[in-house]
Each structure stands twice: as structure tokens, then as C-alpha cells.
């Protein structure tokens, strides 16, 4: 059995449901050659992204990676969402969980390394 439970969250299922409706409206717009239906469907798909992101940031989405089995349930809220999840693009876009550069003492930083004339 896998240790991952990706997407089994309120945020994931809500976003998927809204995106499915939006995709259906886009399909209807294609079949009926209706520009308003196409635009409306694309707007609904865009709203699904924003709703999923908002739910993730409010703790109803979970970070990527392995979690203990007791935190697998859909109704389990993520208490670490306020600090941001390491490696999570959505959290970084919201200004949470920024990566910090760790440089050992005496080690040159990447931008200060000089290249030889050959390189």
C-alpha cells in the first residue's frame, strides 16, 4: 500500500468538481459554436483554480509527500498551512513557506563564484 494520499482533500475534490462543470460548459460551447459558453466555461475553470488554492491555504488541502496515516482523512484539517508547506508552489505564490538558502560557513555563495577564462 502506498504511503501517499495525494488529492484526497476537500480542496482537491471541490476544485475537481468545479473544473469538471467548467469543462462541460466549454464542451457545450464547442458543440454549439457559442463563444459566450466557451468564455463562461473557461471562467469557471479559472474559478476552480482560485477556489482550490483558497481552500488549500485555509488548511483544507494537504502538503505533498508522505503523511502519517492518522492525517489521511478528508475531514482532517492541515494545521501547518499557515506557515506554508516546503516545496509547495501554491504556498510560495501566497508568500508562505519561502525557501531559505543555507550556506555553510566559509563556503562561497553561488553568485560570487568566479569562472576561469576558459569557462
PyMOL commands that set and color helices and strands:
alter all, ss='L'
color gray80, all
select helices_A, chain A and resi 10-32+35-60+69-71+89-93+110-112
alter helices_A, ss='H'
color red, helices_A
deselect
rebuild
show_as cartoon
